Amino acid sequence: MDCASCKLNNACYQGKSCYDQGYQQPEYQEEENRRILAMASRIEAEHYMKMTRIQEVIKFCQEMGYEKLGIGFCVGLSKEAKEITAIFGNYFKVHSICCKICGVDKREYGIPNVKPERYEAACNPVGQIKYLNKLGTQLNIIIGLCIGHDMLFTKYSEAPVTTLVVKDRVLAHNPLGAIYSNYWRRQL
């Protein structure tokens, strides 16, 4: 299967399937999965090209009845996390937690420092999510966690997770910029 190289012009969009559809049945029978799927589809249908991603997250959470959100963020995006937390705080109870929670020395995990001459705390995505799990958040939002750290955060979350910001230190946190820029595209 290589849908990205589809020669049928994304015929699945019009109901033609190149794959056995049986895979979709059991998971969508679970109530939470069905609610999430239906709400996401409804927001797309009713607000297509009319809302920013932040607005979509707010609307989704309101419609799902979520009241308590968690935000796991990278210390490098503290300013953005503060702003986003304030925006979501207008609608929900929000708990935000920085990646450096507990301040454990990187060397304890055998991780090299970016600058060897100084103390550097390790990122702690499992600690972040365990804290949010303890608070009983209903949706957890990732803001710029490192590659891999986002995976651990998601793996151990007891609530659904969405990514609002993907870290890309070179392209202003816009990973798609690499394919939109001829210079960066040639580097790939």
N, C-alpha and C positions, 0 to 999 in steps of 0.2 A: 504494500500500500504506500503510495506517495502522493497524497492529496495536494501537496504544495506544487507539484508538477502536473496537475490535472489537465488532460487533453480534451476533456468533455465540458470545459468551461464551467466548472463547479455545478454540474448537473444535479448534485445532491440537494442544492438549494431549491430545486423544483421537484424533489421527491424521488429522483432516480438514485438507487443505492448500488454502490460497487462492493458493498460489504454486508454480511449477514446482520440483520437488524436485531437479532436476538440478544445482543450484548446490552441493549439499553433497558430491557424490561425490569429486571429485579430491583435495581437501585432506585429507579423512579417510582417504585411502589412505596418506598419509605416516605413517610409524611414530610419530614424536614426537607428531604431532597426534592420532593415534588413542589413544596412551597417555594424553595429557593429558585428552582427552574422556572416556575410560573411567574414569580415576581420579577425576575431578571428579564424574562421575555416581555412581560407587560410594560416594564419601564422602557425597554428598547422600542416597543411599538408606539407607546404614547408620547415619548420624549426624544425620539430619534433626531440627532443633530440639533437639539434644543438645550441640552444640559451639559455642563462640564462634568468631569469624572467626580469631582467633589460633590456637586449637586446630586449626581446619580447615587452616590453612597448615602447621602443624607436621605434622599427619597426612599431608597431601598430599605434602609434601617427603620424609617418611620412606618412604611407599609408592612414590614415584617413584625413590627411591634417591639423592636429592640430598644432598650432603655440604657444599657450599660455597654460602652465600647472600650476596647483596649487598643492602644497604639504602641507598637514596638518600633523604636527608631534608632538610627545611627547617630552617634554623637556628632558626626560631621554635618548632619542636617538638623541640629538643635534649633536653629532659628526657624526653619520651615516647620518643624514639629510643633514648636510653640504656637505658631500662627494657625496651623491646621487644628491643633487641640482646641484653641480658642473658638474657631469656627464651629467645630463639632460640638463644643461645649454650650453653644447657643441652643442646641436641640436635645442633647443627651448628657448623661453622666459619663465622663471620659477619664480613663486612667492611662497615663503615658509612662513609658519606662525606657530608659536609655540602654543602649547595648553594653555599656561598661558596668552594669549593675554588679556589685560586690567588689569591683576593683582588683580582681585577681591578676597577679603578675603573669605576663605571657610566658615567661621562662618556666613557670611551674608546669606548663603543658608542652614545653619544648618548642615554643613558637618564637621565631626571631622578631626582634624589635625593628620597626621602620628606621628608628634612629638608635643605634646600639648604646650610645652614651647616656640615655635617659630611661627612667622607669616608664613602662607602658602597660596599662591594664589590658587584659584580654577581653574580647567581646564575649558575651555570655547569653546567646540566644535561648538556650534551654532555661537559664535562670529568668530571663525576661518572661517567657511564656508560662513558666510555673507560677510566677507572681500573678500574672493576669488570670490564669486558671483559678488560683486561690480566691481572687476577687469575684469570680463568676461572670466574667465578661461574656456578652452574647455574640459579639463579632470582634475579631482582632484585625487590625490594620497595620500593614508593614509600610514603613517609610524609610527606604534606602538601606536596608540591611545588606551586608556583604553577601556575595554569591556563596552559597553553602550555609551561611548563617540563616538566611531566609528559609532554607529547606528544613533545618532543625527546628526553627520557630514554628513552622507549619506542621511538621511531623508531630510535635508534642502538644499542639493546641487542642483544647477540648471544645472550642467553638470554631465556627467557620472562619476562614482567613481570606482577606483580600489584600492585594498589593496596590497601594496608591502611588508610590514612588519607587522606581527601580534605580539603584545607584549606578551612575556612570560618571566618574570623576573627570573624564576627558570631555564629555559631550553634554555638560550641564544637566545630567541625569535624564538624558534622552537617548537610550540605546539605539533607537532607529536612526538617529543622526548619522550613524556609521554607514548606512546604505543610502542615505539621501545626499551625502557628501562624496563627490568623486574622489577626493584625496583619501578619505578613510576607507572608501569602498575598495580601492586598489590595495590597501594594506591588509585586507581580510583574506 
